[in-house]
Amino acid sequence: SMTMNAFTRDICRNTKICGTKGELTWNERGIIVYNFATEDIREVKVDRFAPPVKTAGHGGADFFLVNAFTKAVAAGDKSLVLTGIMDSYRSHKLLFAAERSRLSGSIETVENLL
C-alpha cells in the first residue's frame, strides 16, 4: 500500500518498504534496515556528492537527476541515466492517483495507471 501524508512532524519525504523478513525506511538522513527475525537495526548513511545547499530540492533527488543527466551527456553514455520519461510519467500518475484517493476516498489500482 502507499500512503501520502502532507502533514508530518518531520516535514520531509519518507519511504518505507515492508517485506516478509524486514523493512527498509528511507529519508534524507539515510536508510534504516530492520530485520524482523533478529530485531537487528542497521543504519546506512547516504553519501552526498555536493554541498547540502545544492542537494536540497526533493531531498536531493533534483540534484542527482541533473547530475546524472549532465554526466551522461558529457560522456555520451545513455546508460548513466537509470530511468526514462515513462518511469517518471508512471510515478507521477501513481502519485496523482494517491491524491485522488486521499481527496475522494476512492480506491485506485496500479493497472488503471500503466
Stockholm file with secondary structure:
# STOCKHOLM 1.0

chainA/1-114         SMTMNAFTRDICRNTKICGTKGELTWNERGIIVYNFATEDIREVKVDRFAPPVKTAGHGGADFFLVNAFTKAVAAGDKSLVLTGIMDSYRSHKLLFAAERSRLSGSIETVENLL
#=GR chainA/1-114 SS CCCCCSCCSSCSCCEEEECSSEEEEEETTEEEEEETTTCCEEEECCCCSSCTTTTCGGGGHHHHHHHHHHHHHHHTCGGGCCSCHHHHHHHHHHHHHHHHHHHHCCCCCGGGTC
#=GC SS_cons         CCCCCSCCSSCSCCEEEECSSEEEEEETTEEEEEETTTCCEEEECCCCSSCTTTTCGGGGHHHHHHHHHHHHHHHTCGGGCCSCHHHHHHHHHHHHHHHHHHHHCCCCCGGGTC
//
